[in-house]
Amino acid sequence: MILVRSEHPRLLSNSYLVADGPGGHACIVDTGADPAPLVAAVAEHDLEVDWVLLTHHHHDHVEHNALWGEEYGAPLCGHRNEVVLFGDLDRLLEHEETITAGELEITSILVPGHTLGQLAFDVRHTHSGERRLFTGDTLFRMSIGGTRGPGHTTHADIKRSILERLMGLPHETIVCPGHSVETTLGHEFEHNPFVRYWRGLDAPLGEEVTAFGHPATLEVRARDYDGGTKCIVRWAKGAPDAGSLDVVPGSRVKPRSQA
């Protein structure tokens, strides 16, 4: 398996090329980063680009769709829940739909939360057995995606997506996230602060705060991929959706005494 990653210097979003081998077939996973390293790999290894696999519609993951769609003729693939948000898709994927690119077998996994049609892609080399899981903005190394961005759903959704759908795969699976560096499902199961909280291994912080100006209780705060923090908060009385949980940027969470 050939794997090449490009990272946006400011937004820190990843684009990937994954191929079955020299002279073979490839896919692009998300297009928000500089395409030059991926274009160079296509030429170097004499690859045919079969698909562009899009985890979700946010700008930092789709910026160079036109390059791959128009210059390489690769169909743009995403989940049907986001077809209106993408504006242009060539193939609509369902949960647990499998497509192929040469000796690569690609299964789409619907993991809503960060967005309503967020997809992860489980990519396996049918000959060598190599495997990579591309998780978009659902699961990062030691962090998770937020549930306040455009097209988001809920904390309950992202919790279910990670604990039930992603963590149901073999824990030795290598994770290629939408931001930051590789990890494994096993590492995140044991060490990710958000996963540990959901599993009942770490107690909630219980601090009274405001988030986006509304009263809340801070459950988890952990370092995020961009050097800031991300939090789970439980909305308090007087806030919209009081009693429910949300995944929010740490920059929008303040001690209640400063409100």
C-alpha atoms as an extended CHARMM CRD file, in Angstrom:
* protein
*
       259  EXT
         1         1  MET       CA              0.0000000000        0.0000000000        0.0000000000  PROA      1               0.0000000000
         2         2  ILE       CA              1.2210000000        3.4950000000       -0.8590000000  PROA      2               0.0000000000
         3         3  LEU       CA              0.1620000000        6.2720000000        1.5480000000  PROA      3               0.0000000000
         4         4  VAL       CA              1.0110000000        9.9710000000        1.1760000000  PROA      4               0.0000000000
         5         5  ARG       CA             -0.2590000000       12.7470000000        3.4870000000  PROA      5               0.0000000000
         6         6  SER       CA             -0.4080000000       16.4920000000        2.8430000000  PROA      6               0.0000000000
         7         7  GLU       CA             -1.2660000000       18.9780000000        5.6250000000  PROA      7               0.0000000000
         8         8  HSD       CA             -2.6640000000       22.4760000000        5.2650000000  PROA      8               0.0000000000
         9         9  PRO       CA             -0.1120000000       24.8280000000        6.9080000000  PROA      9               0.0000000000
        10        10  ARG       CA             -2.7350000000       27.0070000000        8.6130000000  PROA      10              0.0000000000
        11        11  LEU       CA             -5.9190000000       24.9550000000        8.9540000000  PROA      11              0.0000000000
        12        12  LEU       CA             -3.9670000000       21.7380000000        9.6800000000  PROA      12              0.0000000000
        13        13  SER       CA             -6.3930000000       19.6250000000        7.6510000000  PROA      13              0.0000000000
        14        14  ASN       CA             -5.0520000000       16.4890000000        5.9950000000  PROA      14              0.0000000000
        15        15  SER       CA             -5.4130000000       15.2020000000        2.4570000000  PROA      15              0.0000000000
        16        16  TYR       CA             -4.2920000000       11.6830000000        1.6790000000  PROA      16              0.0000000000
        17        17  LEU       CA             -3.4190000000        9.5670000000       -1.3230000000  PROA      17              0.0000000000
        18        18  VAL       CA             -3.7850000000        5.8350000000       -0.7770000000  PROA      18              0.0000000000
        19        19  ALA       CA             -2.9240000000        3.3740000000       -3.5370000000  PROA      19              0.0000000000
        20        20  ASP       CA             -2.6480000000       -0.3770000000       -3.9920000000  PROA      20              0.0000000000
        21        21  GLY       CA              0.8890000000       -0.2250000000       -5.4030000000  PROA      21              0.0000000000
        22        22  PRO       CA              3.0910000000        1.1760000000       -8.1840000000  PROA      22              0.0000000000
        23        23  GLY       CA              1.3360000000        1.2850000000      -11.5390000000  PROA      23              0.0000000000
        24        24  GLY       CA             -1.9570000000        0.6460000000       -9.7910000000  PROA      24              0.0000000000
        25        25  HSD       CA             -5.0670000000        2.3820000000       -8.5520000000  PROA      25              0.0000000000
        26        26  ALA       CA             -5.4420000000        5.1820000000       -6.0040000000  PROA      26              0.0000000000
        27        27  CYS       CA             -7.9720000000        7.1960000000       -4.0460000000  PROA      27              0.0000000000
        28        28  ILE       CA             -7.7480000000       10.7000000000       -2.6420000000  PROA      28              0.0000000000
        29        29  VAL       CA             -9.2310000000       11.1750000000        0.8370000000  PROA      29              0.0000000000
        30        30  ASP       CA            -10.2910000000       14.8150000000        1.3500000000  PROA      30              0.0000000000
        31        31  THR       CA             -8.8130000000       17.6350000000       -0.7330000000  PROA      31              0.0000000000
        32        32  GLY       CA             -8.3180000000       20.5900000000        1.5990000000  PROA      32              0.0000000000
        33        33  ALA       CA             -4.5200000000       20.4460000000        1.8590000000  PROA      33              0.0000000000
        34        34  ASP       CA             -1.9010000000       21.2950000000       -0.7680000000  PROA      34              0.0000000000
        35        35  PRO       CA             -2.4050000000       18.7490000000       -3.5790000000  PROA      35              0.0000000000
        36        36  ALA       CA              1.1970000000       19.0200000000       -4.8570000000  PROA      36              0.0000000000
        37        37  PRO       CA              2.6400000000       16.0890000000       -2.8270000000  PROA      37              0.0000000000
        38        38  LEU       CA             -0.2670000000       13.8790000000       -3.9000000000  PROA      38              0.0000000000
        39        39  VAL       CA              0.0060000000       14.9270000000       -7.5460000000  PROA      39              0.0000000000
        40        40  ALA       CA              3.7290000000       14.1450000000       -7.4110000000  PROA      40              0.0000000000
        41        41  ALA       CA              3.0030000000       10.6730000000       -5.9920000000  PROA      41              0.0000000000
        42        42  VAL       CA              0.5070000000        9.9550000000       -8.7790000000  PROA      42              0.0000000000
        43        43  ALA       CA              3.1740000000       10.7520000000      -11.3670000000  PROA      43              0.0000000000
        44        44  GLU       CA              6.0100000000        8.9880000000       -9.5320000000  PROA      44              0.0000000000
        45        45  HSD       CA              4.1020000000        5.7400000000       -9.0920000000  PROA      45              0.0000000000
        46        46  ASP       CA              2.1420000000        5.9100000000      -12.3890000000  PROA      46              0.0000000000
        47        47  LEU       CA             -1.2140000000        5.7250000000      -10.6080000000  PROA      47              0.0000000000
        48        48  GLU       CA             -4.7820000000        5.9450000000      -11.8230000000  PROA      48              0.0000000000
        49        49  VAL       CA             -6.9760000000        7.9590000000       -9.4540000000  PROA      49              0.0000000000
        50        50  ASP       CA            -10.3030000000        6.1160000000       -9.2190000000  PROA      50              0.0000000000
        51        51  TRP       CA            -12.1480000000        8.0080000000       -6.4820000000  PROA      51              0.0000000000
        52        52  VAL       CA            -12.1220000000       11.1400000000       -4.3310000000  PROA      52              0.0000000000
        53        53  LEU       CA            -13.4450000000       10.0790000000       -0.9240000000  PROA      53              0.0000000000
        54        54  LEU       CA            -14.8690000000       13.0290000000        1.0170000000  PROA      54              0.0000000000
        55        55  THR       CA            -15.4260000000       12.6680000000        4.7440000000  PROA      55              0.0000000000
        56        56  HSD       CA            -17.6010000000       15.8040000000        4.9820000000  PROA      56              0.0000000000
        57        57  HSD       CA            -18.4050000000       19.1240000000        3.3530000000  PROA      57              0.0000000000
        58        58  HSD       CA            -16.3570000000       21.6210000000        5.4080000000  PROA      58              0.0000000000
        59        59  HSD       CA            -14.1430000000       23.9000000000        3.3260000000  PROA      59              0.0000000000
        60        60  ASP       CA            -10.8590000000       22.7210000000        4.8070000000  PROA      60              0.0000000000
        61        61  HSD       CA            -11.6000000000       19.2230000000        3.4700000000  PROA      61              0.0000000000
        62        62  VAL       CA            -12.9320000000       19.9850000000       -0.0260000000  PROA      62              0.0000000000
        63        63  GLU       CA            -10.9460000000       22.9860000000       -1.3100000000  PROA      63              0.0000000000
        64        64  HSD       CA             -9.2870000000       21.1780000000       -4.2330000000  PROA      64              0.0000000000
        65        65  ASN       CA            -12.1910000000       18.9780000000       -5.3300000000  PROA      65              0.0000000000
        66        66  ALA       CA            -12.1480000000       20.5340000000       -8.8000000000  PROA      66              0.0000000000
        67        67  LEU       CA             -8.5280000000       19.5570000000       -9.4410000000  PROA      67              0.0000000000
        68        68  TRP       CA             -9.1450000000       15.8670000000       -8.8720000000  PROA      68              0.0000000000
        69        69  GLY       CA            -12.5770000000       15.8320000000      -10.4390000000  PROA      69              0.0000000000
        70        70  GLU       CA            -11.7580000000       17.8030000000      -13.5820000000  PROA      70              0.0000000000
        71        71  GLU       CA             -8.0820000000       17.0980000000      -14.2770000000  PROA      71              0.0000000000
        72        72  TYR       CA             -8.0190000000       13.4580000000      -13.1780000000  PROA      72              0.0000000000
        73        73  GLY       CA            -11.6320000000       12.5220000000      -13.8660000000  PROA      73              0.0000000000
        74        74  ALA       CA            -12.0460000000       11.0490000000      -10.3940000000  PROA      74              0.0000000000
        75        75  PRO       CA            -15.6570000000       10.9020000000       -9.1680000000  PROA      75              0.0000000000
        76        76  LEU       CA            -16.3640000000       12.8630000000       -5.9690000000  PROA      76              0.0000000000
        77        77  CYS       CA            -17.9130000000       10.5730000000       -3.3490000000  PROA      77              0.0000000000
        78        78  GLY       CA            -19.7250000000       11.5690000000       -0.1630000000  PROA      78              0.0000000000
        79        79  HSD       CA            -22.7290000000       10.6660000000        1.9530000000  PROA      79              0.0000000000
        80        80  ARG       CA            -26.1750000000       11.4930000000        0.6160000000  PROA      80              0.0000000000
        81        81  ASN       CA            -27.0740000000       13.3870000000        3.8210000000  PROA      81              0.0000000000
        82        82  GLU       CA            -24.6800000000       16.1460000000        2.7380000000  PROA      82              0.0000000000
        83        83  VAL       CA            -25.3070000000       16.2940000000       -0.9880000000  PROA      83              0.0000000000
        84        84  VAL       CA            -26.9150000000       19.7440000000       -0.6940000000  PROA      84              0.0000000000
        85        85  LEU       CA            -24.0490000000       20.9850000000        1.5060000000  PROA      85              0.0000000000
        86        86  PHE       CA            -21.3970000000       19.6930000000       -0.8950000000  PROA      86              0.0000000000
        87        87  GLY       CA            -23.1930000000       21.1960000000       -3.8610000000  PROA      87              0.0000000000
        88        88  ASP       CA            -21.6620000000       18.6850000000       -6.2680000000  PROA      88              0.0000000000
        89        89  LEU       CA            -21.1100000000       14.9470000000       -5.8140000000  PROA      89              0.0000000000
        90        90  ASP       CA            -20.7620000000       12.2560000000       -8.4470000000  PROA      90              0.0000000000
        91        91  ARG       CA            -21.5030000000        9.2770000000       -6.2300000000  PROA      91              0.0000000000
        92        92  LEU       CA            -23.6340000000        9.1300000000       -3.0940000000  PROA      92              0.0000000000
        93        93  LEU       CA            -22.4600000000        6.5890000000       -0.5590000000  PROA      93              0.0000000000
        94        94  GLU       CA            -24.4630000000        4.7580000000        2.0850000000  PROA      94              0.0000000000
        95        95  HSD       CA            -23.3910000000        3.3640000000        5.4480000000  PROA      95              0.0000000000
        96        96  GLU       CA            -21.3440000000        0.1800000000        4.9840000000  PROA      96              0.0000000000
        97        97  GLU       CA            -21.2250000000        0.4860000000        1.2070000000  PROA      97              0.0000000000
        98        98  THR       CA            -18.1140000000       -1.0500000000       -0.3680000000  PROA      98              0.0000000000
        99        99  ILE       CA            -16.3240000000        0.1620000000       -3.4950000000  PROA      99              0.0000000000
       100       100  THR       CA            -12.9950000000       -0.9070000000       -4.9570000000  PROA      100             0.0000000000
       101       101  ALA       CA             -9.9170000000        0.6870000000       -6.5070000000  PROA      101             0.0000000000
       102       102  GLY       CA             -7.7180000000       -2.0370000000       -7.9120000000  PROA      102             0.0000000000
       103       103  GLU       CA             -6.7150000000       -4.1640000000       -4.9170000000  PROA      103             0.0000000000
       104       104  LEU       CA             -8.1170000000       -1.6480000000       -2.4310000000  PROA      104             0.0000000000
       105       105  GLU       CA            -11.4650000000       -2.4440000000       -0.8080000000  PROA      105             0.0000000000
       106       106  ILE       CA            -13.0800000000        0.6740000000        0.6590000000  PROA      106             0.0000000000
       107       107  THR       CA            -16.0130000000        0.5560000000        3.0590000000  PROA      107             0.0000000000
       108       108  SER       CA            -17.8250000000        3.7660000000        3.9800000000  PROA      108             0.0000000000
       109       109  ILE       CA            -18.9260000000        4.1040000000        7.6200000000  PROA      109             0.0000000000
       110       110  LEU       CA            -21.4840000000        6.7540000000        8.5640000000  PROA      110             0.0000000000
       111       111  VAL       CA            -20.2550000000        8.5130000000       11.7200000000  PROA      111             0.0000000000
       112       112  PRO       CA            -22.4950000000       11.5660000000       12.3060000000  PROA      112             0.0000000000
       113       113  GLY       CA            -21.8630000000       14.1290000000       15.0130000000  PROA      113             0.0000000000
       114       114  HSD       CA            -19.3540000000       16.6270000000       13.6500000000  PROA      114             0.0000000000
       115       115  THR       CA            -21.6180000000       16.7350000000       10.5680000000  PROA      115             0.0000000000
       116       116  LEU       CA            -24.8010000000       14.9280000000        9.6710000000  PROA      116             0.0000000000
       117       117  GLY       CA            -23.2310000000       12.9560000000        6.8070000000  PROA      117             0.0000000000
       118       118  GLN       CA            -19.7150000000       12.4810000000        8.1540000000  PROA      118             0.0000000000
       119       119  LEU       CA            -18.0460000000        9.3890000000        6.7260000000  PROA      119             0.0000000000
       120       120  ALA       CA            -15.0750000000        7.3230000000        7.7830000000  PROA      120             0.0000000000
       121       121  PHE       CA            -13.3880000000        5.1000000000        5.2010000000  PROA      121             0.0000000000
       122       122  ASP       CA            -12.0600000000        1.6610000000        6.1000000000  PROA      122             0.0000000000
       123       123  VAL       CA             -9.4850000000        0.9130000000        3.3760000000  PROA      123             0.0000000000
       124       124  ARG       CA             -8.0040000000       -2.5910000000        3.0980000000  PROA      124             0.0000000000
       125       125  HSD       CA             -5.4970000000       -4.0230000000        0.6350000000  PROA      125             0.0000000000
       126       126  THR       CA             -7.0080000000       -7.3030000000       -0.4650000000  PROA      126             0.0000000000
       127       127  HSD       CA             -3.6080000000       -8.9120000000       -1.1860000000  PROA      127             0.0000000000
       128       128  SER       CA             -1.3080000000       -7.6520000000        1.5930000000  PROA      128             0.0000000000
       129       129  GLY       CA             -3.9400000000       -7.1800000000        4.2810000000  PROA      129             0.0000000000
       130       130  GLU       CA             -2.7320000000       -3.6490000000        5.0900000000  PROA      130             0.0000000000
       131       131  ARG       CA             -5.4600000000       -1.4600000000        6.5290000000  PROA      131             0.0000000000
       132       132  ARG       CA             -6.0320000000        2.2220000000        7.2120000000  PROA      132             0.0000000000
       133       133  LEU       CA             -9.0660000000        3.9100000000        8.7540000000  PROA      133             0.0000000000
       134       134  PHE       CA             -9.6580000000        7.4900000000        7.6010000000  PROA      134             0.0000000000
       135       135  THR       CA            -11.7930000000        9.1420000000       10.2860000000  PROA      135             0.0000000000
       136       136  GLY       CA            -12.2460000000       12.7090000000        8.9980000000  PROA      136             0.0000000000
       137       137  ASP       CA            -13.2100000000       15.0720000000       11.8150000000  PROA      137             0.0000000000
       138       138  THR       CA            -14.7480000000       12.4300000000       14.0530000000  PROA      138             0.0000000000
       139       139  LEU       CA            -11.7270000000       10.9440000000       15.8310000000  PROA      139             0.0000000000
       140       140  PHE       CA             -8.2790000000       12.5210000000       16.1620000000  PROA      140             0.0000000000
       141       141  ARG       CA             -5.2030000000       11.5260000000       18.1040000000  PROA      141             0.0000000000
       142       142  MET       CA             -6.2230000000       12.3210000000       21.7150000000  PROA      142             0.0000000000
       143       143  SER       CA             -9.2090000000       14.4400000000       20.6610000000  PROA      143             0.0000000000
       144       144  ILE       CA            -12.5440000000       14.3050000000       18.8300000000  PROA      144             0.0000000000
       145       145  GLY       CA            -14.5760000000       16.4930000000       16.4990000000  PROA      145             0.0000000000
       146       146  GLY       CA            -16.8370000000       19.2580000000       17.7370000000  PROA      146             0.0000000000
       147       147  THR       CA            -20.6210000000       19.3530000000       17.4850000000  PROA      147             0.0000000000
       148       148  ARG       CA            -21.1140000000       23.0840000000       16.9090000000  PROA      148             0.0000000000
       149       149  GLY       CA            -19.8900000000       23.5910000000       13.3310000000  PROA      149             0.0000000000
       150       150  PRO       CA            -21.9350000000       23.8980000000       10.1200000000  PROA      150             0.0000000000
       151       151  GLY       CA            -24.1700000000       20.8900000000        9.5320000000  PROA      151             0.0000000000
       152       152  HSD       CA            -23.4880000000       19.3410000000       12.9590000000  PROA      152             0.0000000000
       153       153  THR       CA            -25.7270000000       16.9150000000       14.8060000000  PROA      153             0.0000000000
       154       154  THR       CA            -25.3060000000       15.9470000000       18.4830000000  PROA      154             0.0000000000
       155       155  HSD       CA            -22.9670000000       14.7740000000       21.2270000000  PROA      155             0.0000000000
       156       156  ALA       CA            -25.0060000000       11.5680000000       21.4260000000  PROA      156             0.0000000000
       157       157  ASP       CA            -24.3130000000       10.9520000000       17.7390000000  PROA      157             0.0000000000
       158       158  ILE       CA            -20.5480000000       11.4280000000       17.9000000000  PROA      158             0.0000000000
       159       159  LYS       CA            -20.3100000000        9.3160000000       21.0470000000  PROA      159             0.0000000000
       160       160  ARG       CA            -22.2150000000        6.4970000000       19.3280000000  PROA      160             0.0000000000
       161       161  SER       CA            -20.1830000000        6.9110000000       16.1350000000  PROA      161             0.0000000000
       162       162  ILE       CA            -16.8870000000        6.5120000000       17.9780000000  PROA      162             0.0000000000
       163       163  LEU       CA            -17.7430000000        3.9470000000       20.6470000000  PROA      163             0.0000000000
       164       164  GLU       CA            -19.9820000000        1.7070000000       18.5700000000  PROA      164             0.0000000000
       165       165  ARG       CA            -18.9730000000        2.1110000000       14.9360000000  PROA      165             0.0000000000
       166       166  LEU       CA            -15.2700000000        2.9600000000       15.0100000000  PROA      166             0.0000000000
       167       167  MET       CA            -14.2220000000        1.1490000000       18.1860000000  PROA      167             0.0000000000
       168       168  GLY       CA            -16.0410000000       -1.9290000000       16.9260000000  PROA      168             0.0000000000
       169       169  LEU       CA            -13.2190000000       -2.4000000000       14.4040000000  PROA      169             0.0000000000
       170       170  PRO       CA             -9.9640000000       -4.1810000000       15.3680000000  PROA      170             0.0000000000
       171       171  HSD       CA             -8.0720000000       -1.9930000000       17.8310000000  PROA      171             0.0000000000
       172       172  GLU       CA             -4.7610000000       -2.4720000000       16.0300000000  PROA      172             0.0000000000
       173       173  THR       CA             -6.2350000000       -0.5590000000       13.0610000000  PROA      173             0.0000000000
       174       174  ILE       CA             -4.1540000000        2.4880000000       12.1210000000  PROA      174             0.0000000000
       175       175  VAL       CA             -6.1970000000        5.7050000000       12.1240000000  PROA      175             0.0000000000
       176       176  CYS       CA             -5.4920000000        8.4880000000        9.6110000000  PROA      176             0.0000000000
       177       177  PRO       CA             -7.4640000000       11.4670000000       10.9780000000  PROA      177             0.0000000000
       178       178  GLY       CA             -8.6740000000       14.6100000000        9.2390000000  PROA      178             0.0000000000
       179       179  HSD       CA             -6.2580000000       16.6600000000       11.3680000000  PROA      179             0.0000000000
       180       180  SER       CA             -2.9960000000       15.7660000000       13.1100000000  PROA      180             0.0000000000
       181       181  VAL       CA             -0.9870000000       12.5430000000       12.8860000000  PROA      181             0.0000000000
       182       182  GLU       CA             -1.6970000000        8.8340000000       12.8090000000  PROA      182             0.0000000000
       183       183  THR       CA             -2.8200000000        6.8730000000       15.8230000000  PROA      183             0.0000000000
       184       184  THR       CA             -4.5120000000        3.5300000000       16.4470000000  PROA      184             0.0000000000
       185       185  LEU       CA             -7.9890000000        2.6800000000       17.6520000000  PROA      185             0.0000000000
       186       186  GLY       CA             -6.4420000000        0.8730000000       20.6020000000  PROA      186             0.0000000000
       187       187  HSD       CA             -4.4290000000        3.9190000000       21.6720000000  PROA      187             0.0000000000
       188       188  GLU       CA             -7.5220000000        6.1230000000       21.5320000000  PROA      188             0.0000000000
       189       189  PHE       CA             -9.6520000000        3.5580000000       23.3470000000  PROA      189             0.0000000000
       190       190  GLU       CA             -7.2110000000        3.5190000000       26.2430000000  PROA      190             0.0000000000
       191       191  HSD       CA             -5.8590000000        7.0860000000       26.3230000000  PROA      191             0.0000000000
       192       192  ASN       CA             -8.1660000000        9.5550000000       24.5480000000  PROA      192             0.0000000000
       193       193  PRO       CA             -9.6550000000       11.7440000000       27.3450000000  PROA      193             0.0000000000
       194       194  PHE       CA            -13.0820000000       11.9290000000       25.6910000000  PROA      194             0.0000000000
       195       195  VAL       CA            -13.2850000000        8.1770000000       25.1280000000  PROA      195             0.0000000000
       196       196  ARG       CA            -12.1430000000        7.5250000000       28.6910000000  PROA      196             0.0000000000
       197       197  TYR       CA            -14.8960000000        9.8450000000       29.9910000000  PROA      197             0.0000000000
       198       198  TRP       CA            -17.5180000000        8.0350000000       27.9210000000  PROA      198             0.0000000000
       199       199  ARG       CA            -16.2600000000        4.6990000000       29.2180000000  PROA      199             0.0000000000
       200       200  GLY       CA            -16.6190000000        5.8970000000       32.8110000000  PROA      200             0.0000000000
       201       201  LEU       CA            -12.8810000000        5.6580000000       33.5090000000  PROA      201             0.0000000000
       202       202  ASP       CA            -12.3680000000        9.3630000000       34.2760000000  PROA      202             0.0000000000
       203       203  ALA       CA            -14.7410000000       11.4450000000       36.3780000000  PROA      203             0.0000000000
       204       204  PRO       CA            -16.2900000000       14.6500000000       34.9930000000  PROA      204             0.0000000000
       205       205  LEU       CA            -14.5560000000       17.8670000000       36.0290000000  PROA      205             0.0000000000
       206       206  GLY       CA            -17.7880000000       19.3700000000       37.3480000000  PROA      206             0.0000000000
       207       207  GLU       CA            -16.6910000000       23.0220000000       36.9970000000  PROA      207             0.0000000000
       208       208  GLU       CA            -19.3070000000       25.7430000000       36.5840000000  PROA      208             0.0000000000
       209       209  VAL       CA            -18.6150000000       27.5860000000       33.3280000000  PROA      209             0.0000000000
       210       210  THR       CA            -20.2310000000       29.4460000000       30.4930000000  PROA      210             0.0000000000
       211       211  ALA       CA            -19.9840000000       28.1940000000       26.9070000000  PROA      211             0.0000000000
       212       212  PHE       CA            -20.9340000000       30.4970000000       24.0630000000  PROA      212             0.0000000000
       213       213  GLY       CA            -22.2770000000       32.7480000000       26.8390000000  PROA      213             0.0000000000
       214       214  HSD       CA            -24.6770000000       30.1610000000       28.2820000000  PROA      214             0.0000000000
       215       215  PRO       CA            -24.3830000000       28.4800000000       31.7120000000  PROA      215             0.0000000000
       216       216  ALA       CA            -22.9260000000       24.9890000000       31.6520000000  PROA      216             0.0000000000
       217       217  THR       CA            -20.9460000000       22.4400000000       33.6300000000  PROA      217             0.0000000000
       218       218  LEU       CA            -17.5510000000       21.4300000000       32.2790000000  PROA      218             0.0000000000
       219       219  GLU       CA            -17.2340000000       17.6610000000       31.9600000000  PROA      219             0.0000000000
       220       220  VAL       CA            -13.9730000000       17.2410000000       29.9870000000  PROA      220             0.0000000000
       221       221  ARG       CA            -11.2330000000       19.5880000000       28.7990000000  PROA      221             0.0000000000
       222       222  ALA       CA             -8.3200000000       18.2360000000       26.7590000000  PROA      222             0.0000000000
       223       223  ARG       CA             -5.7020000000       19.4590000000       24.3400000000  PROA      223             0.0000000000
       224       224  ASP       CA             -6.8850000000       19.6680000000       20.7210000000  PROA      224             0.0000000000
       225       225  TYR       CA             -4.9730000000       19.1200000000       17.4680000000  PROA      225             0.0000000000
       226       226  ASP       CA             -4.4060000000       22.8720000000       16.9210000000  PROA      226             0.0000000000
       227       227  GLY       CA             -2.7330000000       23.4980000000       20.2850000000  PROA      227             0.0000000000
       228       228  GLY       CA             -5.9170000000       24.8070000000       21.9140000000  PROA      228             0.0000000000
       229       229  THR       CA             -8.4210000000       22.7440000000       23.8560000000  PROA      229             0.0000000000
       230       230  LYS       CA            -11.7280000000       21.0470000000       23.2670000000  PROA      230             0.0000000000
       231       231  CYS       CA            -14.4180000000       20.4660000000       25.8700000000  PROA      231             0.0000000000
       232       232  ILE       CA            -17.5190000000       18.4840000000       26.6230000000  PROA      232             0.0000000000
       233       233  VAL       CA            -20.0390000000       20.6240000000       28.5050000000  PROA      233             0.0000000000
       234       234  ARG       CA            -23.4230000000       19.8690000000       30.0030000000  PROA      234             0.0000000000
       235       235  TRP       CA            -25.8080000000       22.7590000000       29.4690000000  PROA      235             0.0000000000
       236       236  ALA       CA            -27.2430000000       24.1300000000       32.7160000000  PROA      236             0.0000000000
       237       237  LYS       CA            -30.6250000000       25.6060000000       33.5600000000  PROA      237             0.0000000000
       238       238  GLY       CA            -31.1830000000       28.7640000000       31.5480000000  PROA      238             0.0000000000
       239       239  ALA       CA            -29.2850000000       27.5040000000       28.4920000000  PROA      239             0.0000000000
       240       240  PRO       CA            -30.9180000000       26.1380000000       25.3380000000  PROA      240             0.0000000000
       241       241  ASP       CA            -31.0750000000       22.3360000000       25.5150000000  PROA      241             0.0000000000
       242       242  ALA       CA            -30.4840000000       22.3560000000       29.2920000000  PROA      242             0.0000000000
       243       243  GLY       CA            -29.2980000000       18.9660000000       30.5340000000  PROA      243             0.0000000000
       244       244  SER       CA            -27.8280000000       17.8640000000       27.2110000000  PROA      244             0.0000000000
       245       245  LEU       CA            -24.1380000000       17.5360000000       26.3340000000  PROA      245             0.0000000000
       246       246  ASP       CA            -22.1420000000       19.2630000000       23.5880000000  PROA      246             0.0000000000
       247       247  VAL       CA            -18.5770000000       19.1630000000       22.2340000000  PROA      247             0.0000000000
       248       248  VAL       CA            -17.3190000000       22.7400000000       21.9890000000  PROA      248             0.0000000000
       249       249  PRO       CA            -14.0870000000       24.6820000000       21.4080000000  PROA      249             0.0000000000
       250       250  GLY       CA            -12.2200000000       25.3780000000       24.6300000000  PROA      250             0.0000000000
       251       251  SER       CA            -11.8100000000       29.0030000000       23.5550000000  PROA      251             0.0000000000
       252       252  ARG       CA            -15.5720000000       29.4830000000       24.0430000000  PROA      252             0.0000000000
       253       253  VAL       CA            -15.5930000000       28.0590000000       27.5800000000  PROA      253             0.0000000000
       254       254  LYS       CA            -15.0400000000       30.4860000000       30.4840000000  PROA      254             0.0000000000
       255       255  PRO       CA            -15.2610000000       30.1710000000       34.2750000000  PROA      255             0.0000000000
       256       256  ARG       CA            -18.7630000000       31.1360000000       35.4440000000  PROA      256             0.0000000000
       257       257  SER       CA            -17.1850000000       33.8440000000       37.6570000000  PROA      257             0.0000000000
       258       258  GLN       CA            -15.9830000000       35.6710000000       34.5200000000  PROA      258             0.0000000000
       259       259  ALA       CA            -19.3960000000       35.6730000000       32.8560000000  PROA      259             0.0000000000
